[in-house]
Amino acid sequence: MTEKSNRIAKVMARAGLCSRREAETWVLDGRVQVNGEFIDSPALNVTLEDVILVDGEPLPDADAPRLWLYHKPKGLITTAKDPQRRPTVFENLPKTLPRVISVGRLDLNSEGLLLLTNSGELAKYLTNPRNAFKRIYRVRVYGHPSIKQIQSLSKGITIEGVQYAPCTATIDKVQGDNTWITMTLMEGKNREIRRIMDHLGYPVNRLIRTEYGPFKLGALKAWGVEEFPQVKLQKILPRF
C-alpha cells in the first residue's frame, strides 16, 4: 500500500467510536464492513481510501483527542450498560458531551477523579502500565493500622496468588474508629486498594481518587465535569 495504513481496530478507536479492545470485539461479532465485505480480523490494515461501515454506518470523522475530568460520586458503575440495571456513569453525564469512554474505572462505591476521552488511543496510552501514570487516592479504613504495616506496602504484596506492585502509603490522621491514608499506585489493578487493605485487616469504607498522572480533581464537585484544555493536553502529552 502506498498510503499509510493502520489496523482497523486502531482506526475505529481513533474515530472515537469505541476503545481498541471494543473494536476488536465488534469486528469478531461481524459488525464491521470494509469495502462492502464483512471482516473477521481486527488486524486488517486499512487506509483513508477504504470504505468502513460499522453497523451499516460510516465511521465518524476523527476528532482531535479531548479529555474531561469527571468527579464520579458513589453509586454509579463505570460501564456503558449494566445487566443489573444499576445507574451508570455514562447515563448521568451532561448531554452536551460527545461520545466518550473512560480511562480505566472506578468501582461502584469509589469516588473522585475519573478521566473521560473521545480517543481510544489516548485512553489506552493513559492506562498502559509501561507509561507509569501514578494514581493517588485518599482512603478511609476501619481500624488503626500501624505505620509499619502501611510502610510494608512499599515492598509489594501477594494476595491469593495475585502480585500487587509496590505502592506508597502514608497515614494522614485518625478519626474515631477510622484512619485516613493517602495511597499512590502506579498500576491500579481491579479493586486493588480494597483487597490490600482487607488483607491487612482494615476494610475500606471510603475511597476517593484525587489524581491520575498530571490530572487533578482539585475543587471539582461531585457530578461535575470539566474539559482539560486541549492546548495544555498537547503540551503534557505531545504525541497527541
C-alpha positions as CSV (number, residue, x, y, z in Angstrom):
1,M,0.0,0.0,0.0
2,T,1.3,3.4,-0.9
3,E,-1.0,5.2,1.6
4,K,-0.2,4.9,5.3
5,S,-2.2,2.0,6.7
6,N,-3.4,1.2,10.2
7,R,-5.2,-1.7,11.7
8,I,-8.9,-1.4,11.6
9,A,-9.3,-1.6,15.4
10,K,-6.9,1.3,15.7
11,V,-8.8,3.4,13.1
12,M,-12.1,2.8,14.9
13,A,-10.7,3.8,18.2
14,R,-9.1,7.0,16.8
15,A,-12.5,7.9,15.3
16,G,-13.8,8.0,18.9
17,L,-16.3,5.2,18.2
18,C,-15.0,2.8,20.9
19,S,-11.9,1.6,22.5
20,R,-9.5,-0.6,20.5
21,R,-10.5,-3.6,22.6
22,E,-14.2,-3.0,21.9
23,A,-13.4,-2.5,18.2
24,E,-11.7,-5.9,18.1
25,T,-14.9,-7.5,19.7
26,W,-17.1,-5.7,17.2
27,V,-15.1,-7.0,14.3
28,L,-15.3,-10.6,15.6
29,D,-19.1,-10.1,16.1
30,G,-19.5,-9.3,12.4
31,R,-20.5,-5.7,12.8
32,V,-17.8,-4.2,10.6
33,Q,-17.6,-3.9,6.8
34,V,-14.6,-2.8,4.7
35,N,-15.3,-2.0,1.0
36,G,-18.7,-3.8,1.2
37,E,-17.3,-7.0,2.8
38,F,-17.8,-8.1,6.4
39,I,-14.4,-8.7,8.0
40,D,-13.4,-11.2,10.7
41,S,-9.9,-9.9,11.7
42,P,-9.2,-6.8,13.8
43,A,-5.7,-7.0,12.5
44,L,-6.7,-6.0,8.9
45,N,-4.9,-2.9,7.7
46,V,-6.9,-0.1,6.1
47,T,-6.2,3.3,4.5
48,L,-8.1,6.5,4.0
49,E,-9.3,5.1,0.7
50,D,-11.2,2.2,2.2
51,V,-14.9,2.5,2.9
52,I,-15.5,1.4,6.5
53,L,-19.0,0.8,7.9
54,V,-19.9,-0.2,11.5
55,D,-23.5,-1.5,11.9
56,G,-24.1,-0.1,8.4
57,E,-23.0,3.4,9.3
58,P,-19.7,5.2,8.2
59,L,-17.1,6.0,10.8
60,P,-17.4,9.5,12.2
61,D,-14.6,11.9,11.3
62,A,-11.7,11.5,13.7
63,D,-11.7,14.4,16.1
64,A,-8.6,15.7,17.9
65,P,-8.2,13.9,21.2
66,R,-10.0,15.6,24.1
67,L,-10.0,14.9,27.8
68,W,-12.6,15.6,30.5
69,L,-12.2,15.5,34.3
70,Y,-15.3,14.0,36.0
71,H,-15.9,13.8,39.7
72,K,-17.6,10.4,40.0
73,P,-19.9,10.1,43.0
74,K,-20.6,6.8,44.9
75,G,-23.4,4.7,43.5
76,L,-22.5,4.8,39.7
77,I,-20.9,2.0,37.9
78,T,-18.3,2.7,35.2
79,T,-19.8,0.9,32.3
80,A,-21.9,1.7,29.3
81,K,-24.6,-0.9,30.1
82,D,-25.1,-2.9,33.3
83,P,-27.0,-6.2,33.3
84,Q,-28.2,-5.5,36.9
85,R,-29.6,-2.1,35.7
86,R,-27.6,-0.1,38.2
87,P,-27.1,3.6,37.3
88,T,-24.0,4.1,35.2
89,V,-21.6,7.0,34.8
90,F,-22.5,7.4,31.1
91,E,-26.2,7.7,31.8
92,N,-25.6,10.6,34.1
93,L,-23.2,12.7,32.0
94,P,-24.3,16.0,30.6
95,K,-26.0,15.6,27.2
96,T,-23.7,18.2,25.7
97,L,-20.7,15.8,25.9
98,P,-19.8,13.9,22.7
99,R,-19.4,10.1,22.9
100,V,-16.7,9.4,25.4
101,I,-15.0,6.4,27.0
102,S,-13.5,6.2,30.5
103,V,-9.8,6.0,31.2
104,G,-9.8,2.9,33.4
105,R,-12.6,2.6,36.0
106,L,-13.7,3.4,39.5
107,D,-15.9,0.8,41.2
108,L,-19.5,1.3,42.4
109,N,-18.5,2.6,45.8
110,S,-15.5,4.6,44.9
111,E,-15.5,8.3,44.2
112,G,-13.3,11.0,42.7
113,L,-11.4,11.6,39.6
114,L,-12.4,9.7,36.5
115,L,-10.9,10.7,33.2
116,L,-13.1,10.6,30.1
117,T,-11.9,11.0,26.5
118,N,-13.2,10.8,22.9
119,S,-10.0,9.0,21.9
120,G,-9.5,5.2,22.3
121,E,-5.8,5.7,21.6
122,L,-5.4,8.3,24.4
123,A,-7.3,6.0,26.9
124,K,-5.0,3.1,26.0
125,Y,-1.9,5.3,26.5
126,L,-3.0,6.6,29.9
127,T,-3.9,3.1,31.2
128,N,-0.8,1.3,29.9
129,P,1.4,0.3,32.9
130,R,4.5,0.9,30.9
131,N,3.7,4.6,30.8
132,A,3.7,4.7,34.7
133,F,1.0,7.2,35.4
134,K,0.6,7.4,39.1
135,R,-2.9,7.3,40.8
136,I,-3.3,9.0,44.1
137,Y,-6.2,8.1,46.5
138,R,-7.4,9.3,49.8
139,V,-8.6,6.1,51.7
140,R,-10.5,5.8,54.9
141,V,-10.3,2.4,56.6
142,Y,-12.0,1.0,59.6
143,G,-9.4,0.5,62.4
144,H,-6.0,1.8,63.1
145,P,-3.2,0.3,61.1
146,S,0.4,0.8,62.3
147,I,3.0,2.8,60.4
148,K,5.0,-0.4,60.0
149,Q,2.0,-2.2,58.3
150,I,1.5,0.7,55.9
151,Q,5.2,1.1,55.1
152,S,5.4,-2.6,54.3
153,L,3.4,-2.0,51.1
154,S,6.4,-0.3,49.6
155,K,7.7,-3.8,49.0
156,G,4.7,-5.0,47.2
157,I,2.4,-7.8,48.3
158,T,0.9,-11.1,47.0
159,I,-2.7,-11.9,47.9
160,E,-4.2,-15.2,46.8
161,G,-1.6,-15.6,44.1
162,V,-2.1,-12.1,42.7
163,Q,1.1,-9.9,42.8
164,Y,0.4,-6.2,43.6
165,A,3.2,-3.8,42.8
166,P,4.9,-1.7,45.5
167,C,2.9,1.4,46.4
168,T,3.4,4.4,48.6
169,A,1.1,4.8,51.6
170,T,1.1,7.3,54.5
171,I,-1.2,7.7,57.4
172,D,-2.8,11.2,57.4
173,K,-5.0,11.2,60.5
174,V,-7.0,9.0,62.9
175,Q,-10.7,9.9,63.1
176,G,-12.6,8.0,65.7
177,D,-12.7,4.3,64.7
178,N,-11.3,5.1,61.3
179,T,-7.9,6.1,59.8
180,W,-7.3,8.2,56.7
181,I,-4.5,7.1,54.4
182,T,-3.0,8.5,51.2
183,M,-2.0,5.8,48.8
184,T,-0.1,6.2,45.5
185,L,-0.4,3.4,42.9
186,M,1.5,3.0,39.6
187,E,-0.6,0.2,38.2
188,G,-4.2,0.1,39.6
189,K,-5.5,-3.5,39.3
190,N,-9.2,-4.1,39.8
191,R,-10.2,-3.3,43.4
192,E,-6.5,-3.2,44.3
193,I,-6.7,-0.9,47.4
194,R,-9.7,-2.6,48.8
195,R,-8.1,-6.1,48.5
196,I,-4.8,-4.9,50.0
197,M,-6.4,-3.2,53.0
198,D,-8.8,-6.2,53.6
199,H,-5.8,-8.4,53.6
200,L,-4.2,-6.3,56.3
201,G,-7.4,-6.4,58.3
202,Y,-8.6,-2.8,57.7
203,P,-11.6,-2.7,55.4
204,V,-12.0,0.4,53.2
205,N,-15.2,2.4,53.9
206,R,-14.4,5.4,51.7
207,L,-12.1,5.7,48.7
208,I,-11.5,8.9,46.7
209,R,-9.2,9.2,43.7
210,T,-7.6,12.7,43.7
211,E,-5.0,12.5,41.0
212,Y,-4.3,10.5,37.8
213,G,-0.9,11.3,36.3
214,P,-0.7,15.0,35.7
215,F,-4.5,15.4,36.1
216,K,-6.0,16.5,39.5
217,L,-9.5,16.5,40.9
218,G,-8.9,19.9,42.6
219,A,-12.1,21.7,43.6
220,L,-14.3,19.9,41.1
221,K,-17.6,19.0,43.0
222,A,-19.3,15.6,42.8
223,W,-21.1,15.0,39.5
224,G,-19.1,17.9,38.0
225,V,-17.4,17.6,34.5
226,E,-14.9,20.0,33.0
227,E,-12.8,19.7,29.9
228,F,-9.0,19.8,30.3
229,P,-7.7,22.5,27.9
230,Q,-6.5,21.0,24.6
231,V,-3.5,23.3,24.5
232,K,-2.3,22.0,27.9
233,L,-3.1,18.4,26.9
234,Q,-0.9,18.7,23.8
235,K,1.9,20.2,25.9
236,I,1.7,17.4,28.5
237,L,1.2,14.6,26.0
238,P,2.8,15.9,22.8
239,R,2.2,12.7,20.9
240,F,-1.5,13.5,21.0
